[in-house]
Amino acid sequence: MFKKNAFENKSFLITGASSGIGVHIALTLNDLGAKIVAIARDEQKLEHHKNQAKNPENFICISKDLSDYEKLDSWALDLCKEFGEFDGAVFSAGISINTSIRSIDYIQQAKKLFNINYFGNLQILKGMVDRRAHSKEGSSFVWIASTAASVPTKGLCLYSASKAAIVASVKSIALEIAPKFRINSISPALVETPLLKANNFLQDYKKIADLTYPLGVGKVENITPMVCFLLSKDSSWMTGQDVMITGGGRYK
């Protein structure tokens, strides 16, 4: 694990920072000395987590719905100007929808899911790599994808497609923003999160995963160390990569 104050004088923007993987990353980076701009829809949850933070004065809560994505690039640019130069970001905001292609509102569901999982985070990234944002040289961006991108499950066509879009886009964006910035994605297998617990479909899948993952279903604390590594200088020769964390499960 990283040493105390490993990210002192660093600042990061985190989307999806009110629950699951996002909040664990935000609290861990804050504990390691970083200033965090935590973004999520639920302001009450954000404030609750701020009260849990080791350095609450460096845990800034901003309520924002990423589904309304069209002007998020300008909004993110304004954040950069307001809070100063960032050292990177973690894009963890996302939702899961299990539905059949035979569903009447399939396309509407697709738009809802892609707006948050893909377009919203993409627009914020666009704002942060804008020259006017003055993000710091060497800034690193991490986007949370999923193993569903390579091994889809019945009923998760839309979710899998959104995560596959992330993995593919990261490889291309990495070429555009190098050498000044880096970007990588992380594809976890099934991880215990509030999203998992609230989804009966995923609960059924968890029963299978408990038997097939050599190291069992993951926990959020299994993902955060890799995020910290990718944000740090220790990974300075890594960009455009998708890192799979699977508990030993085979996904390729």
C-alpha positions, 0 to 999 in steps of 0.5 A: 500500500502507498505510504502516508501522504503519498499524494500530498499536494496532489488534487484529483477529480472523482466521478461516482464518488458517493458509493461503491468503488468511487467513494472508496477511491476518493476516501483513500486518496484523501487519506493519502493527502490528496485534495479530492473534488468528489462528484455524484448526484446524491449530495447527502451521500457525498456530505456523509462521506466527507464527514468520514474523510481523514482530511474533510477540508480537502474533500469538496462535494459537488452534486451533478447529474452526468446524464445531462452531458452536453455541456459537461466539458465546459462545466469541467473546464470551469471546475479546473479554473475554480479549483486549480490545476488537477493531477488527474481524475478517476471516472467511476460514475456508472449505472447498470441496466439489465434488459432484453433487446425485446424490451419496448423501451430498449433504445431509451434504456440505452440512451440513459445508460450510455449518457452516464457510463460513457458520454458524461465521463467522456465530456468531463475528460474533454474539459480536463484535457483542454489546454485552458484547463491547465491540468498538470504535466504528467496528469493521469486519468483512470476510467473504470470499465468492466470485464463485461466488455470482453465477456458479456452476460445475457441481459447486460448487452447495453452495460457491456457495450458501454464498458467496451466503448470505454476500453476502446476509447481509452486506447485511442485517447491515450495516443491523442493526449500523450506525452503530456497526459496518460489514461488507462482503464481498469476492468474489474470482475464482479465486485461487492458494491451497493449496485450489486446488492440492489440488483437481483439479477446480479445477485444470481450472477454472484452465486455463480461467481462465488464458485468460479472465481478462484479468489472469490467475488471482489471488494472495493478495496481490491480495486483502489490500490491499482487506481492509486498505482495508475495515478502515481509516477510509478506507472509513468510508462503506462498509458492506453492499457486496460488492467483486468482485476478478476479474482483469478477468473479467466476473461480472455 
